[in-house]
Amino acid sequence: MKKWLKKLGATILTASLLLSSTGMTAYAADSKEFRGVWISTVYSADYPSVQNDVVAQKAEFTKKLDKLKAVGMNAVVVQVRPKGDAFYESELNPWSAVLTGVQGKDPGYDPMKFMIEETHKRGMEFHAWMNPYRITTSGTDLAALSADNMARKNPDWILTYNGAMYYNPAKTEVKEYIRDTVAEVVKNYDVDAIHFDDYFYPSNYPLPEGQTRDGQEANARRGHVNDMVRMVGDEVKKINPKVQFGISPLGIWKNNSSDPAGSATNGGEGYYSVYGDAKTWVEKGWVDYIVPQLYWERGYSYADYETLVKWWSNMVQGTGVTLYIGQGIYKDVVAKEITEQLKINEGYNVDGSIFFSARDIFDDRQGAATALKKYYTTAVPPVVTDPETPTVIEKKKAYATRSKITVNKAPVAFEVYTIDDYTYFKLRDIASSISGTAKQFDTVWNEADSSINLLTGLSYSGSIGSNTAAKDTMALTSTAKLFLDGERKSVSAFTINDYTYYKLRDIAKILDVGVTWDEATSTIGIDTTKGYK
């Protein structure tokens, strides 16, 4: 973000110089800004869509990783322990039924090891997301659990509520079990962080008769959760100080009607509903980062987005705890305004976002993925490390191309010109004609530095316009810069009748799109089913 660049100054410049020398894209230049996405595995919500198929599960994960990276994400927060089970080799938790349909059944490989390796190959962080207390989402039959499930072995560790089972946070054995579960992962896997979500005590778990929400029992419950958080944070740092520990609590700690220190909101309070005292975790430094789930829109009367960003920003100030914002793009109203929300974040002590959830990016809900890619690609201008050679402006004769044009064998009416024996096309013609194919891209014009950015994987969002019959005319060398997903490209371009035209072969090469020539029919073809040759 622009705010982040101001904060880092020379550090970012140095990093950008190093990255430029290695040929990496501009995304990496802003790698300090966290751009994460939650990948839910409970109910196979985001992953995996198939069971008992190692090859298919691996292929699905890598494909989804590539899509997330293409949008601009630099981290994934993968749910590896959704219900007291595991997506990894464990002596404390059974294999997850999500992988095979049967809890405790070996899937035939180590999913988390594979996921970490593939994530790191792509220069992204892997955060191991664990639900600490949940045993089932529904059902209280212990016999339905695998024989090696800790809940089945220790039924006295369990509390039940609303037809589901949970580990009892009050039990010392449970606190130690959760601590040891985390320790096992930190010792055995190259994770970048351990991540807990907002599930602590079951939501609105009733108090004993006569007890109040600020009474002895309620305070004891918060104390038990605090004990667990402190124990986990200490254990992570003892094993590997480089591994982060983060929690994503409910977006409202307390309303100011409950406590003057709370936010000017009127929604559900994590302090009371799940006995999660996020403010204490931050103030005590038990976590490295906090990700409040601010899943509301701007101006929402019960929980205004900016009001909460400001509250959390002020709360983490001076604590050393990093603040990311949980963005609820699963809601249409939030997905529509995600760019505006990210711009609000720029004005506060916010160092990134995590988006819920992956499927809404894959589905481009309300254009959220398109908006994110545009925002992240244009948020950090590429740093020029070498002086640019001034563009020599030349005036050239542009001849109306007489050849026929096809896209995927279908004839199209494009205004195409030949300059110095090369054919030149409008970007918008190519973008609109291949939108919806595997080679689709969108275009963004940046007025500030006269640049055009091609954003791969996104459908074309600009106007199609109309083409008139091309007539011989004059062309001037264009000074516009061209970027592909933030990486500068050196290509030839001319301005004709106020439009920028590019050599077809240059655009085809950087997009890896096939180009054909049929001598018999004088036809130039664009073929998105083939690569550039």
ABEGO torsion letter per residue (X at the ends): XAAAAAAAEAAAAAAAAAAAAAGBBAAAAAAABBBBBBBBABGGAAOBABBGBAAAAAAAAAAAAAAAAAAGBABBBBBABABGBBABBBAABBBBAAAAGBBGBBAGBBAAAAAAAAAAAAGBBBBBBBBAABABABEABAAABBAABAAAABAAABBBBGGBBBBBAABAAAAAAAAAAAAAAAAABBBABBBBBABBBBBGBBBBBGBBAABAAAAAAAAAAAAAAAAAAAAAAAABAABBBBBBBBABABBAAABAABBBBABBBAAAAAGBBAAAAAAAGABABBBBBBABBBGBAABBAAAAAAAAAAAABGAGBBBBBBBBAABAAAAAAAAAAAAAAAABBBAEBBBOBAAAAAAGBGGAAAAAAAAAAAABBBBBABBBBBBBBBBBBBBBBABBBBBGGBBBBBBBBBBGGBBBBBAAAAAAAABGBAABBBBBBBAAAGBBBBBBGBBBABBAEBBBBBBBBBBBBBABBBBBGGBBBBBBBBBBGGBBBBBAAAAAAAAGBBBBBBAAAGBBBBBAABBBX
